[in-house]
Amino acid sequence: MARLRHALAALLSAALLLTAGGCVTVDTDLAHATQVADWRDEVIYQIVVDRFEDGDPNNNYNVDYRRAASYHGGDWQGIIDRLDYIETLGVTALWISPVVRNVEEDAGFASYHGYWTQDFLNVNLHFGDLAKLQQLVKASHARGIKVILDVVTNHIGQLFFYDINRNGVPDIVFFGGGGPGAGSRNGDQGSELRRSSEWDPEYDSRGVQAFTSLGENGPAPIVWVEQPEINRTPPMPPEFQNPAWYNRKGRVTVWENEAAASYEYRRQQEILGDFPGGLKDLATDRRDVQEALVRVFQYWIQAADFDGFRIDTLKHQEPAFFEVFAPAMRTFAKRLGKDNFFMFGEAFDGDDRLLGSYTQGEGVDSVFYFSAKYRVFNGVFGNGDATANVQRLYEERDAEDEPGRPRYSQTPKQNGPTSDDGTPLVSRQLLVHFLDNHDVPRFLYEFPDLRKLHGALVYLLTIDGVPCLYYGTEQAFKGGPDPSNREDMWLSGFATGGETFKHTQRLIALRRELAPLRRGDVTFRWSTEHTGEESDAGLLAFERAYRDERVLVMINVADERDARSRFEDRVMPTGFAPGATVADRLSGETFQVQADGTLDITVPARGARILVVR
Amino acid sequence: MRLLSLSLLALVGTARAADPPPAADRFEFGSYGRMGVAMDGEGGRGERRQIVAFGPRLIEDNYLELDFGYRVFEGPEGRARVRTTVAFFDDLFHYTGQVDATLALRQAYVEGEDLFRTGAYAWIGSRWQRGDDIYLFDLWPMDDLNLVGVGGGYRDARLHLGVALGLNRLEDGRQVDRVPVPAPSTFGAQTVTLHDRQRVVAAAQATWQEAAGYKLKLYSELHFLPRGRRTLAGSFTETEALPDDLGFVIGAQVGLWNFARNGHLNVWLRYAGGLAAYDELGTPAGLNDDRRSVDAQEYRAALAGNVELALGDDAAFGVQYGAWARYFLDADDEEEDFDDRFEAAIAARPQLMLGLFTPAVEGSVQISRPNGLNPQTNRQAVARVVQLALVPALTLARDPGVYDRPQLRLIYAVSLLNQAALDLYAQDDPRSDHDVVHYLGARAEWWFGRGGGY
């Protein structure tokens, strides 16, 4: 009937249309509004769009389910179709993989992940059109679910090659015969064998050099590729076709032998080099490049009403870039009526100092807490390292690597995140915790023990900051390194009865119910260096206090032994009132706080307790 | 079908027994053709700007049909004719220098008519089934089927009842899938057809017409595609299921003639659903979640006709006109969908007939309003092309009317495109920059004899 109404309306308007040439936008009433009261209240759910749900078979171009590195058919309609599932799980914000048009494939790998930008201003039609993207955001907002866009400001896709031998076509170039004495049957002196891929040559701090048998002859020109059949064409909008907008120094290679390089040199390569895979590095220190990137990503806030950006490859850009980019986004969003526009970046590095450096000044609001990924989730929850490492890392947030400057910014940013009472929130409070993501093996792959996963989930969803859950974690997915960790979510049947789903759902519900778990200060009540037979080995306990409420979280990371909140004469102090009865919201058990405010209880091996005053 | 074949064999047998007319009288020949050459305002090949499903035909590609018939039998039991139509598409040696041609065998069938003097007819073979057209758009708005199959019915001076049933198997993965497999008895591979499903198309029509000058026609089609299973690309062992599909057409036409000089008017309404909303030689796109086209719809309305007025004894004035509108919704459930659209076009060609000299002008408008955003611009806009043309022409016929041929034309046309129309072309297509397009051409058009393609 709706279609019939459409038809009648169309026919009736035919006469008008014959003379009208006007232009209307599909969504003329796209309203921009603040969706977030306090980012600490949110639980982010990361979705690789291509792998989540196939809601529209008509955009399944070049889909091959059998190849892990091909498009699999997931799209924005699929997410819309599964909002019930997402809502049932309880997460409150979606981080969706990049939406912009990509080069389709490279070396047999497809751009299903979205990180190979060809056109900054158009959508990737594998996932839908702009109207569908708007629909996804609106449908999510209608359920109170926020949407965060994954953006790449560091590089574009592999859209040009370095014409090292100046023959105008992309080659893998070989020079020489194999070194002195080699390549010669009679023992005469040979020549050194050199190999270079013009697609992805190795880093050269002078810039990639042209080379012939006569030697080097200056910077290698870059050549834009025209392969429209795979959308490998010069970048759009056209200003990005200026060769000077790229650093043109070749691929980062310093990680091959990182120990041999100075910190400064490693950072130089990371910032100026092409990202592995031939992803060409933008010269983001240039003002005109900065302005262009600001424009294109402001467009996406306006076009689809996103609530934040997850910024890719943060550590491959100068922090100074984000001192321009981030304020421009905040100001723009605010002008649209969107406060609390949240930007957090991916610096794929365990170097806590490096992570913190990106939160300084007016840069990004937060970063993925990779140091916690490695030291807490992998180290403590996965490997059973001493829980003292958790407290240690937490305390390092305030370390002053430079006098008067804490590692993670504690200075509010202009137009930056706030709580709902207007209190500014600083980076230190907003670190994005995660167990795993699309770039690292799933937690269960590295630590194939559900008990470990469930303990890690307790920490993820009770510690401060903003928790981020990778899709499929709740389904106990256990894929290995990329691309195995990007499984098809539909294979799970979107079941809601599984043990891990229920555990995750329960923890999210508790976080939502108990304000201290979202907004409370953190006080460590117990951590230990013990990992053996000691009574407290494996115990971690921290308290979250917000206004008059407090929650005590106790987790035991030991595999076999119960952990007791007592070692020798020392008993765990708490902030609870002496004599109070506290209940464990996970097991239902109750305990009595001692007259001196301490609590002496045990936590089962790989178990956890979330204690509140009954 | 077997009975029908036997009947035809019997007819042929009877023909041998009867005294056949001389062979020269039994041979029939006809042709439809349009040939010419043109340039645009910059010396390039002159081409039309078409943004809707059916654009004005004034600017067309070259095309030729050769129609051969042979009356193999005429007797008291009826008549039988063999007909073949060969069509050549725009690929001329004198233009390209390539010794090559693109041709198609469009019709090849045997038809028995007035069988047993009952008015019944039957045919088997490849043929088109067409009713009346909008000349200015080269469009049969209600009934235009290309079938390989069987048909029959009843026909007299007023009533025509007809049915047809045909099959097709397009060279498309939805209908056929051929894969190489190890040869059973020698080295190498052989190709086998793993997926093989034909679309069944059935059509029925009833026409009542009176010599006084009107007719009514009802028309319907039924399309069916059985379920199938094809291999996944690059694999022999892994397959995917393809569901069955279904569609239908209903349409009605009212025709009037015998008014003014040579005047006529046809009005059509047509609804197509599911598989039938797509051309029988096209591949459905925009499928529903079950990968079926059953939810697709097309509403179509059209009219066409002409009037002619005598201007004294030696001159006349005529106008041909035509218009159509369609609203198409593909089978997916997208409300905001660039593939779903309202389209319409209108054209009129006033013409003077001053003896053989028959100058004309033509004006046309095409509009297209998609239901979704143009993926290239992220805007939803009404695309429009307005075309105006001067057509000095010679019609080489006695006392010519607007439908007489052959006609030799010079054409100057200018097409005006709005931005939304330009945005329908790829950004790198030079046509996306030309909002004013000129066309200068010399063209001939003819039809005679048994040709039926016009």
Chai-1 contact restraints between the chains, C-beta under 6 A:
chainA,res_idxA,chainB,res_idxB,connection_type,confidence,min_distance_angstrom,max_distance_angstrom,comment,restraint_id
A,R3,B,Q297,contact,1.0,0.0,6.0,A-B,restraint_1
A,R3,B,L329,contact,1.0,0.0,6.0,A-B,restraint_2
A,A7,B,Y299,contact,1.0,0.0,6.0,A-B,restraint_3
A,A7,B,Y327,contact,1.0,0.0,6.0,A-B,restraint_4
A,A10,B,Y327,contact,1.0,0.0,6.0,A-B,restraint_5
A,A10,B,F342,contact,1.0,0.0,6.0,A-B,restraint_6
A,A14,B,A325,contact,1.0,0.0,6.0,A-B,restraint_7
A,A14,B,A344,contact,1.0,0.0,6.0,A-B,restraint_8
A,L17,B,I367,contact,1.0,0.0,6.0,A-B,restraint_9
A,L17,B,R369,contact,1.0,0.0,6.0,A-B,restraint_10
A,L17,B,V382,contact,1.0,0.0,6.0,A-B,restraint_11
A,L18,B,I367,contact,1.0,0.0,6.0,A-B,restraint_12
A,G21,B,V382,contact,1.0,0.0,6.0,A-B,restraint_13
A,G21,B,R384,contact,1.0,0.0,6.0,A-B,restraint_14
A,G21,B,N418,contact,1.0,0.0,6.0,A-B,restraint_15
A,C23,B,R379,contact,1.0,0.0,6.0,A-B,restraint_16
A,C23,B,A381,contact,1.0,0.0,6.0,A-B,restraint_17
A,V24,B,Q380,contact,1.0,0.0,6.0,A-B,restraint_18
A,V26,B,E336,contact,1.0,0.0,6.0,A-B,restraint_19
A,V26,B,L373,contact,1.0,0.0,6.0,A-B,restraint_20
A,V26,B,Q380,contact,1.0,0.0,6.0,A-B,restraint_21
A,P57,B,R291,contact,1.0,0.0,6.0,A-B,restraint_22
A,N58,B,G286,contact,1.0,0.0,6.0,A-B,restraint_23
A,N58,B,D332,contact,1.0,0.0,6.0,A-B,restraint_24
A,L125,B,P375,contact,1.0,0.0,6.0,A-B,restraint_25
A,D129,B,L373,contact,1.0,0.0,6.0,A-B,restraint_26
A,D129,B,P375,contact,1.0,0.0,6.0,A-B,restraint_27
A,L130,B,L373,contact,1.0,0.0,6.0,A-B,restraint_28
A,L130,B,N378,contact,1.0,0.0,6.0,A-B,restraint_29
A,A131,B,E336,contact,1.0,0.0,6.0,A-B,restraint_30
A,A131,B,G372,contact,1.0,0.0,6.0,A-B,restraint_31
A,A131,B,L373,contact,1.0,0.0,6.0,A-B,restraint_32
